[in-house]
Amino acid sequence: MEDYNTETDSDYTSYWRDWFISSRGNEYFCEIDEDYLNDRFNLTGLNTEVQYYQYALDLVTDVFDLDCEDDMREQIEKSARHLYGLVHARYIVTTRGLSKMLEKYKKGEFGKCPRVMCHQQPLLPMGQHDTPNISAVKLYCAKCEDIYNPKSARHSSIDGAYFGTSFHNILFQVYPTVAPVKSIRRHEPKVFGFRVHAAAALMRWQDERREEMLMRLRIAGVDSGFVEDEDYDEEDEEEEEIDDDGPEGPVALIPPQMQL
């Protein structure tokens, strides 16, 4: 993935991690505890994935004191950012990491779902692959269970492997009370108040399959996680009454003045 940071040495604070977290474009990351970084067990296997691994680790842990040329320094800094991202993917599935990411999620720091029916549901960063340099980070909505691209270009260049494919699911398993209630409400295409025939037929079929699945879950004693939208149900009943009074099926009527 491309670099998502362009700051120079002059932007550094006394601690590398503080500088990294506060830099623009790194808002999705949480700060990794120093104890976690100093435990070599947590870094197992990363020495083969990161160039200049030891120098990069020294830089991240603020013990780097090598006097080197600018080109070498730039390469080490790039490796340090990559190393931090890979460790970050492991850290955020720990108890402490989940707690930090949960606070950012509650504050909506990862953005809100652009889908109208989700009513500004907070998003979570996720990766589509656990291997780096394959795809960029995406944003997951737990309400519609879909993923979206970040709005900002500086976030779109972050490697998805820095968050992994499991983090968002683990968070809702550990903190089930923050999982949003899923809704069946969705947009229905209409013409002059009547459902478009093909779309209506498909939605009826989907509704029947959903009802069958919900019935099976109830029999098995499993909570489906869905909530029935009362307004949505009332709207459906009114439309069904209109359909019964009109021609057969949900066929849109066209006013005489619009007929050819």
C-alpha positions, 0 to 999 in steps of 0.5 A, a space after each residue: 500500500 502507499 504511504 499514508 503519512 508524509 510528515 518529516 522529522 520536524 513533526 516528531 514529538 518526544 515519543 514516536 507513538 504519540 507522533 504517529 497517533 496524532 498525525 493526520 490520516 492515522 485517526 483509525 489507529 489506537 495507541 499500543 501499550 508499551 508493555 505489549 510492544 516489549 513482549 517479543 511473543 506478541 511480535 512473533 513472525 514479524 521480523 520476516 515481514 518488515 524490512 530493517 525490523 530491529 531498527 524499526 522496532 527500536 524507533 517505535 519503542 523510542 530507543 532508536 539512536 542510529 546515526 544514518 543517512 536520510 535515505 536510510 532513515 526514511 526507509 526505517 521510518 517507513 518500516 516502523 509505520 508498517 510494523 506498527 500497523 501489523 502489531 496493531 492488528 494483533 493488539 486490537 483483538 486483545 482485551 485492552 485493545 478492544 476497550 480502546 477501539 470501543 471508545 473510539 467506536 462509541 464516539 463515532 471516530 470511524 465515521 457513520 454509515 452513509 445508508 439512510 435506513 441505518 440512521 447514522 450508525 457508527 462504523 468500524 474499520 476492517 480489512 478484507 485480507 489479513 495479508 498486507 499489500 492486498 487491499 485498503 481498509 474498509 468501514 463495516 456497518 453492523 446494522 446493514 452488515 455491509 462495508 464502505 470505502 472511507 470518505 477521506 483519501 488519506 484513510 483510503 490508503 491505509 492497509 486493511 491488514 492493519 485491522 484484520 478480518 476478525 476484529 469487528 466481529 470479535 468486538 461485538 462478541 465481547 461487547 454484545 450490548 453495543 451491537 445495533 438491532 438490525 432492522 428489516 426496513 429498506 427502500 421500495 421503488 414506487 411509481 405514483 405510490 404503487 410498487 414497481 412490479 418486478 421489485 415488488 415480486 422480488 421483495 415478496 419472495 425475500 420476505 417469505 424466505 425471511 419469515 421462514 428463517 425467523 420461524 425456524 430460529 424461533 423454533 430452535 430458540 435462537 434470537 434472530 437479532 432483527 426488530 420489526 419496524 411498526 411503521 414499516 408494517 403499517 405502511 405495508 398493510 396500507 399498500 396491500 389494501 390499496 392493491 386489493 381495491 385496484 387492478 390485480 398485482 402491484 401494477 403502477 397506474 398511469 394517469 390519462 394525461 401521461 398516456 400516449 
